[in-house]
């Protein structure tokens, strides 16, 4: 339909610093036109981490996007009246779906779909299971792969499989009632970034697999699934650099975006 959806760090607002924003526009020549701000998180902060910023549509045309907790782990993730540490769902024009889980709750950010997230940097619509899947950065250890459920609490920082970067505990709990468990977690952390579900006939042995980029170890990871269980992991493109994004394109080929190198195309061996 011609719309381009963009996430970015915006300084708009009265406070110093910035926060994640979502906009849409159309491309006319080399210019963006019909620009519309769909969502701007607040309040701004001068902290420079955990913007989230992944976007994905589901089969019904709802737009999901992620915003990390922006370094305020003890304030934002568990509070539905605050932005940050959440996955959001809006209509394509920026309006709020009437059946979002926190509509009608006084003071709640009604675009919120899940909470208790740390910094989700991978988001896909699973075409077979008809579900949204996300992965998020843990602290030191404890990166997570989650199935996204309406109104669910993913536990950060009350529960985690990670520890502080200093080596001290964050919590002694990895599970609590009414908090979701990941379907997979990484220890040590790979710093996952970007995700794709393979359906292309160009990669027959990979069909039904997930591909996830690694920032810290600088490779592309292939995860073989049995239902929702990860049963095998393989390292691809070893030492290629920090893989930010991976997508299966309409031409059936898989492309990965690598910091400082650009976009690489994965061509199957004949």
LUMKEDREN-163609 format. One record per residue (C-alpha): residue number from 1; residue in one letter; x, y, z. Coordinates in nm, 3 decimals, decimal comma. Layout:
// LUMKEDREN-163609
<NUM; A; <X; Y; Z>>
...
//
This chain:
// LUMKEDREN-163609
<1; X; <0,000; 0,000; 0,000>>
<2; X; <0,303; 0,227; -0,026>>
<3; X; <0,352; 0,301; 0,343>>
<4; X; <0,698; 0,274; 0,499>>
<5; X; <0,711; 0,225; 0,877>>
<6; X; <1,014; 0,358; 1,064>>
<7; X; <1,136; 0,341; 1,423>>
<8; X; <1,386; 0,598; 1,542>>
<9; X; <1,522; 0,785; 1,845>>
<10; X; <1,327; 1,109; 1,884>>
<11; X; <1,416; 1,415; 2,092>>
<12; X; <1,060; 1,547; 2,066>>
<13; X; <0,925; 1,637; 2,408>>
<14; X; <0,994; 1,874; 2,695>>
<15; X; <1,256; 1,661; 2,871>>
<16; X; <1,622; 1,633; 2,776>>
<17; X; <1,733; 1,326; 2,587>>
<18; X; <1,508; 1,114; 2,372>>
<19; X; <1,296; 0,803; 2,338>>
<20; X; <1,172; 0,560; 2,074>>
<21; X; <0,924; 0,686; 1,817>>
<22; X; <0,729; 0,516; 1,538>>
<23; X; <0,625; 0,693; 1,218>>
<24; X; <0,500; 0,612; 0,873>>
<25; X; <0,548; 0,788; 0,541>>
<26; X; <0,543; 0,730; 0,167>>
<27; X; <0,839; 0,756; -0,068>>
<28; X; <0,809; 1,007; -0,350>>
<29; X; <1,126; 1,029; -0,553>>
<30; X; <1,398; 1,057; -0,291>>
<31; X; <1,177; 1,222; -0,031>>
<32; X; <0,942; 1,099; 0,241>>
<33; X; <0,594; 1,248; 0,216>>
<34; X; <0,271; 1,219; 0,414>>
<35; X; <0,478; 1,176; 0,729>>
<36; X; <0,277; 1,082; 1,036>>
<37; X; <0,399; 1,018; 1,391>>
<38; X; <0,220; 0,706; 1,516>>
<39; X; <0,371; 0,671; 1,863>>
<40; X; <0,623; 0,858; 2,075>>
<41; X; <0,732; 0,705; 2,404>>
<42; X; <0,800; 0,925; 2,703>>
<43; X; <0,927; 1,075; 2,913>>
<44; X; <1,259; 1,132; 2,739>>
<45; X; <1,576; 1,014; 2,906>>
<46; X; <1,942; 1,089; 2,851>>
<47; X; <2,027; 0,721; 2,894>>
<48; X; <2,153; 0,577; 2,571>>
<49; X; <2,052; 0,211; 2,586>>
<50; X; <1,764; -0,025; 2,520>>
<51; X; <1,555; 0,146; 2,254>>
<52; X; <1,405; -0,181; 2,124>>
<53; X; <1,266; -0,052; 1,794>>
<54; X; <1,157; -0,368; 1,609>>
<55; X; <0,843; -0,360; 1,393>>
<56; X; <0,621; -0,639; 1,259>>
<57; X; <0,267; -0,679; 1,125>>
<58; X; <0,044; -0,978; 1,202>>
<59; X; <-0,209; -1,148; 0,974>>
<60; X; <-0,482; -0,904; 1,078>>
<61; X; <-0,284; -0,593; 0,989>>
<62; X; <-0,197; -0,488; 1,344>>
<63; X; <0,145; -0,329; 1,387>>
<64; X; <0,356; -0,453; 1,678>>
<65; X; <0,667; -0,270; 1,795>>
<66; X; <0,914; -0,302; 2,080>>
<67; X; <1,059; -0,049; 2,321>>
<68; X; <1,331; -0,147; 2,568>>
<69; X; <1,329; -0,035; 2,929>>
<70; X; <1,581; 0,242; 2,850>>
<71; X; <1,808; 0,151; 3,143>>
<72; X; <1,536; 0,206; 3,406>>
<73; X; <1,482; -0,159; 3,490>>
<74; X; <1,339; -0,101; 3,837>>
<75; X; <1,086; 0,156; 3,716>>
<76; X; <0,957; 0,090; 3,366>>
<77; X; <0,908; -0,278; 3,276>>
<78; X; <0,650; -0,374; 3,542>>
<79; X; <0,447; -0,052; 3,523>>
<80; X; <0,178; -0,039; 3,254>>
<81; X; <0,142; 0,334; 3,312>>
<82; X; <0,496; 0,394; 3,186>>
<83; X; <0,659; 0,341; 2,850>>
<84; X; <0,960; 0,113; 2,815>>
<85; X; <1,016; -0,257; 2,866>>
<86; X; <0,708; -0,336; 2,657>>
<87; X; <0,579; -0,472; 2,329>>
<88; X; <0,303; -0,259; 2,178>>
<89; X; <0,020; -0,315; 1,931>>
<90; X; <-0,150; -0,043; 1,727>>
<91; X; <-0,355; -0,018; 1,410>>
<92; X; <-0,170; 0,066; 1,091>>
<93; X; <-0,283; 0,431; 1,118>>
<94; X; <-0,160; 0,464; 1,478>>
<95; X; <-0,495; 0,428; 1,649>>
<96; X; <-0,537; 0,187; 1,941>>
<97; X; <-0,722; -0,143; 1,889>>
<98; X; <-1,027; -0,156; 2,114>>
<99; X; <-0,937; -0,504; 2,238>>
<100; X; <-0,584; -0,421; 2,353>>
<101; X; <-0,536; -0,572; 2,699>>
<102; X; <-0,509; -0,250; 2,901>>
<103; X; <-0,777; -0,042; 2,731>>
<104; X; <-1,010; 0,096; 2,999>>
<105; X; <-0,752; 0,088; 3,279>>
<106; X; <-0,705; 0,436; 3,418>>
<107; X; <-0,361; 0,579; 3,343>>
<108; X; <-0,244; 0,278; 3,144>>
<109; X; <-0,057; 0,317; 2,816>>
<110; X; <-0,325; 0,156; 2,604>>
<111; X; <-0,092; 0,065; 2,316>>
<112; X; <0,085; -0,185; 2,545>>
<113; X; <0,039; -0,550; 2,448>>
<114; X; <0,296; -0,714; 2,681>>
<115; X; <0,515; -0,592; 2,965>>
<116; X; <0,810; -0,707; 3,174>>
<117; X; <1,039; -0,708; 2,871>>
<118; X; <1,401; -0,592; 2,884>>
<119; X; <1,513; -0,497; 2,534>>
<120; X; <1,342; -0,688; 2,251>>
<121; X; <1,546; -0,664; 1,930>>
<122; X; <1,386; -0,942; 1,729>>
<123; X; <1,019; -0,968; 1,630>>
<124; X; <0,845; -1,193; 1,375>>
<125; X; <0,501; -1,318; 1,287>>
<126; X; <0,522; -1,698; 1,283>>
<127; X; <0,340; -1,792; 0,960>>
<128; X; <0,263; -2,151; 1,062>>
<129; X; <0,163; -2,108; 1,427>>
<130; X; <-0,003; -1,770; 1,363>>
<131; X; <0,177; -1,616; 1,662>>
<132; X; <0,407; -1,325; 1,729>>
<133; X; <0,753; -1,435; 1,847>>
<134; X; <1,014; -1,205; 1,999>>
<135; X; <1,361; -1,230; 2,141>>
<136; X; <1,517; -0,990; 2,385>>
<137; X; <1,853; -0,912; 2,536>>
<138; X; <1,914; -1,039; 2,885>>
<139; X; <2,176; -0,880; 3,109>>
<140; X; <2,489; -1,099; 3,146>>
<141; X; <2,329; -1,422; 3,028>>
<142; X; <1,959; -1,481; 2,994>>
<143; X; <1,872; -1,362; 2,644>>
<144; X; <1,522; -1,493; 2,578>>
<145; X; <1,304; -1,623; 2,295>>
<146; X; <0,936; -1,575; 2,375>>
<147; X; <0,593; -1,636; 2,227>>
<148; X; <0,403; -1,310; 2,260>>
<149; X; <0,072; -1,340; 2,443>>
<150; X; <-0,188; -1,070; 2,496>>
<151; X; <-0,145; -0,891; 2,829>>
<152; X; <0,135; -1,123; 2,945>>
<153; X; <0,412; -1,032; 3,189>>
<154; X; <0,757; -1,157; 3,083>>
<155; X; <0,906; -1,097; 3,424>>
<156; X; <1,194; -0,853; 3,388>>
<157; X; <1,357; -0,775; 3,629>>
<158; X; <1,167; -0,987; 3,884>>
<159; X; <1,276; -1,310; 3,714>>
<160; X; <1,571; -1,368; 3,481>>
<161; X; <1,824; -1,630; 3,380>>
<162; X; <2,096; -1,364; 3,376>>
<163; X; <2,306; -1,173; 3,628>>
<164; X; <2,446; -0,821; 3,651>>
<165; X; <2,742; -0,739; 3,428>>
<166; X; <2,948; -0,712; 3,745>>
<167; X; <2,870; -1,075; 3,826>>
<168; X; <2,635; -1,003; 4,116>>
<169; X; <2,281; -1,146; 4,124>>
<170; X; <1,983; -0,949; 4,000>>
<171; X; <1,734; -1,185; 4,162>>
<172; X; <1,730; -1,539; 4,295>>
<173; X; <1,418; -1,617; 4,090>>
<174; X; <1,388; -1,762; 3,741>>
<175; X; <1,013; -1,820; 3,763>>
<176; X; <0,711; -1,670; 3,937>>
<177; X; <0,335; -1,726; 3,910>>
<178; X; <0,169; -1,526; 3,632>>
<179; X; <0,503; -1,455; 3,461>>
<180; X; <0,588; -1,612; 3,127>>
<181; X; <0,877; -1,850; 3,072>>
<182; X; <1,088; -1,822; 2,756>>
<183; X; <1,075; -2,112; 2,511>>
<184; X; <1,454; -2,078; 2,489>>
<185; X; <1,723; -1,879; 2,666>>
<186; X; <2,088; -1,821; 2,587>>
<187; X; <2,363; -1,849; 2,850>>
<188; X; <2,607; -1,700; 2,775>>
<189; X; <2,429; -1,416; 2,597>>
<190; X; <2,466; -1,389; 2,223>>
<191; X; <2,305; -1,041; 2,219>>
<192; X; <2,039; -1,144; 1,964>>
<193; X; <1,942; -0,894; 1,698>>
<194; X; <1,699; -0,949; 1,413>>
<195; X; <1,509; -1,268; 1,341>>
<196; X; <1,359; -1,453; 1,043>>
<197; X; <1,149; -1,767; 1,000>>
<198; X; <1,255; -1,963; 0,692>>
<199; X; <0,983; -2,076; 0,450>>
<200; X; <1,173; -2,048; 0,119>>
<201; X; <1,226; -2,345; -0,112>>
<202; X; <1,572; -2,206; -0,182>>
<203; X; <1,684; -2,343; 0,156>>
<204; X; <1,500; -2,678; 0,182>>
<205; X; <1,698; -2,807; 0,480>>
<206; X; <1,631; -2,485; 0,671>>
<207; X; <1,256; -2,464; 0,620>>
<208; X; <1,084; -2,412; 0,954>>
<209; X; <1,405; -2,286; 1,116>>
<210; X; <1,471; -1,954; 1,286>>
<211; X; <1,766; -1,732; 1,199>>
<212; X; <1,893; -1,492; 1,465>>
<213; X; <2,180; -1,244; 1,445>>
<214; X; <2,442; -1,217; 1,720>>
<215; X; <2,595; -0,884; 1,814>>
<216; X; <2,840; -1,008; 2,076>>
<217; X; <2,973; -1,316; 1,893>>
<218; X; <2,930; -1,168; 1,544>>
<219; X; <2,761; -1,449; 1,356>>
<220; X; <2,422; -1,564; 1,233>>
<221; X; <2,262; -1,843; 1,434>>
<222; X; <2,030; -2,109; 1,292>>
<223; X; <1,784; -2,266; 1,535>>
<224; X; <1,610; -2,589; 1,444>>
<225; X; <1,269; -2,628; 1,607>>
<226; X; <1,047; -2,912; 1,715>>
<227; X; <0,724; -2,724; 1,766>>
<228; X; <0,829; -2,449; 2,006>>
<229; X; <1,139; -2,628; 2,137>>
<230; X; <1,488; -2,544; 2,011>>
<231; X; <1,655; -2,880; 1,941>>
<232; X; <1,966; -2,775; 1,748>>
<233; X; <2,179; -2,463; 1,706>>
<234; X; <2,428; -2,389; 1,428>>
<235; X; <2,669; -2,099; 1,386>>
<236; X; <2,665; -1,944; 1,036>>
<237; X; <2,874; -1,662; 0,887>>
<238; X; <3,130; -1,690; 1,167>>
<239; X; <3,309; -1,363; 1,250>>
<240; X; <3,125; -1,172; 0,979>>
<241; X; <3,052; -0,885; 1,219>>
<242; X; <2,762; -0,762; 1,429>>
<243; X; <2,449; -0,893; 1,255>>
<244; X; <2,173; -0,639; 1,315>>
<245; X; <1,893; -0,776; 1,100>>
<246; X; <1,805; -1,083; 0,895>>
<247; X; <1,510; -1,118; 0,658>>
<248; X; <1,373; -1,356; 0,400>>
<249; X; <1,293; -1,134; 0,102>>
<250; X; <1,010; -1,171; -0,152>>
<251; X; <1,262; -1,326; -0,395>>
<252; X; <1,307; -1,613; -0,149>>
<253; X; <1,666; -1,531; -0,061>>
<254; X; <1,784; -1,449; 0,289>>
<255; X; <1,965; -1,121; 0,353>>
<256; X; <2,153; -1,010; 0,664>>
<257; X; <2,249; -0,656; 0,762>>
<258; X; <2,594; -0,635; 0,920>>
<259; X; <2,728; -0,328; 1,101>>
<260; X; <2,993; -0,150; 0,898>>
<261; X; <2,967; -0,391; 0,604>>
<262; X; <2,618; -0,349; 0,465>>
<263; X; <2,380; -0,620; 0,346>>
<264; X; <2,493; -0,972; 0,255>>
<265; X; <2,296; -1,229; 0,058>>
<266; X; <2,297; -1,597; 0,155>>
<267; X; <2,329; -1,803; -0,163>>
<268; X; <2,277; -2,179; -0,121>>
<269; X; <2,552; -2,407; -0,246>>
<270; X; <2,453; -2,598; -0,559>>
//
